[in-house]
């Protein structure tokens, strides 16, 4: 009995729109991540590398400990395949720029969605101010309960 109610509760949860929306968001986010990584690695970083003196950021690393094969290591891949311990500065820079681009894209998306969000209607005005004593009175009042003046 417990197992049956547990699976029914899980089924109700899993087919709710929020879970499906979240799954679609995760799938699109993963695809977007690939696009951003390519943008950073293939479009943004090569010109920056040229401007900084032909630096290839994918191969910007520091060897902390030599591997089985002794240096020089021309690329990060060769250093890692030799078993060297490396500090991958270029990868960190690429990931940092990717993060900034993704964060900015999410910011723009949330900003656009907020424009379409329905704004709450203003609360109806149910009171007014008495012109004689300046107290707040009901809108339909024809006589002020505080100063007893007749109102129009």
C-alpha positions in Angstrom: 0.0 0.0 0.0 2.8 2.4 1.0 4.7 1.6 -2.2 1.7 2.2 -4.4 1.0 5.6 -2.8 4.6 6.5 -3.0 4.8 5.8 -6.8 1.5 7.7 -7.3 2.9 10.7 -5.5 6.1 10.5 -7.6 4.1 10.3 -10.8 2.1 13.3 -9.9 5.3 15.2 -9.1 7.1 14.1 -12.3 4.4 15.0 -14.7 3.8 18.5 -13.3 4.6 21.3 -15.7 7.4 22.7 -13.5 9.5 19.5 -13.7 9.1 19.3 -17.5 9.9 23.0 -17.8 13.0 22.4 -15.7 14.1 19.5 -17.8 13.7 21.5 -21.0 15.7 24.3 -19.4 18.5 22.0 -18.4 18.7 20.5 -22.0 18.7 23.9 -23.6 21.3 25.1 -21.0 23.6 22.3 -21.8 23.4 23.1 -25.5 23.9 26.8 -24.8 26.9 25.9 -22.7 28.5 24.3 -25.8 27.8 27.4 -27.9 29.3 29.7 -25.2 32.4 27.5 -24.9 32.9 27.5 -28.6 32.4 31.3 -28.7 35.1 31.8 -26.1 37.5 29.2 -27.3 37.1 29.7 -31.1 36.0 33.4 -31.5 37.0 35.5 -28.5 40.3 34.1 -27.3 42.2 33.9 -30.6 42.1 37.7 -31.2 42.9 38.4 -27.5 45.8 36.0 -27.8 47.1 37.9 -30.9 46.7 41.2 -29.2 48.7 39.9 -26.2 51.6 38.7 -28.4 50.4 35.5 -30.0 49.4 33.7 -26.8 47.4 30.5 -27.2 45.3 30.5 -24.1 44.5 26.8 -24.4 48.2 26.0 -23.9 48.9 28.6 -21.2 50.0 26.5 -18.3 52.7 26.2 -15.7 54.4 22.8 -14.9 54.3 22.2 -11.1 55.9 18.8 -11.3 57.6 17.1 -14.3 56.1 13.9 -15.6 57.7 10.6 -16.8 58.9 12.3 -19.9 61.0 15.4 -19.3 60.2 18.9 -20.6 59.9 20.8 -22.8 56.1 20.4 -23.1 54.9 22.3 -26.1 51.2 21.8 -25.4 49.0 21.2 -22.4 48.0 17.9 -23.9 51.6 16.7 -24.2 52.4 17.7 -20.6 49.3 15.9 -19.3 50.1 12.8 -21.4 53.6 12.8 -19.9 52.1 12.8 -16.4 53.2 16.3 -15.5 51.2 18.2 -12.9 50.1 21.5 -14.4 48.5 24.7 -13.4 46.1 25.4 -16.3 45.9 29.2 -16.4 44.6 29.4 -19.9 41.7 26.9 -19.2 40.8 29.0 -16.1 40.7 32.2 -18.2 38.5 30.5 -20.8 36.1 29.2 -18.2 36.0 32.5 -16.4 35.1 34.3 -19.7 32.5 31.6 -20.4 30.9 32.1 -17.0 30.7 35.9 -17.6 29.0 35.4 -20.9 26.5 32.9 -19.5 25.8 35.1 -16.5 25.3 38.1 -18.8 23.0 36.0 -21.1 20.9 34.8 -18.1 20.7 38.4 -16.8 19.4 39.6 -20.2 16.9 36.7 -20.4 15.6 37.4 -16.9 15.4 41.1 -17.6 13.3 40.4 -20.8 11.1 38.0 -19.0 10.4 40.5 -16.2 9.2 43.0 -18.8 6.5 40.5 -19.9 5.5 39.6 -16.4 2.1 40.9 -15.5 2.3 43.7 -13.0 -0.2 43.6 -10.2 -3.1 46.0 -10.6 -3.0 49.0 -8.2 -5.2 48.6 -5.1 -8.5 50.4 -5.5 -8.8 53.7 -3.7 -11.3 53.3 -0.8 -10.5 56.4 1.2 -10.2 60.1 0.8 -9.1 63.0 2.9 -11.5 65.4 4.6 -10.9 68.9 3.3 -11.7 70.4 6.7 -9.7 68.3 9.2 -7.4 66.4 6.9 -8.2 63.0 8.4 -8.7 59.9 6.2 -12.3 58.9 5.8 -14.2 56.4 3.6 -14.7 57.4 0.0 -18.5 57.2 0.2 -18.7 59.3 3.4 -21.0 62.4 3.1 -20.2 63.7 6.6 -16.8 63.6 8.3 -17.0 61.4 11.4 -14.1 63.4 13.0 -15.1 67.0 12.5 -18.8 66.4 11.5 -18.6 68.7 8.5 -20.9 67.9 5.6 -18.9 66.8 2.5 -20.0 67.2 -1.2 
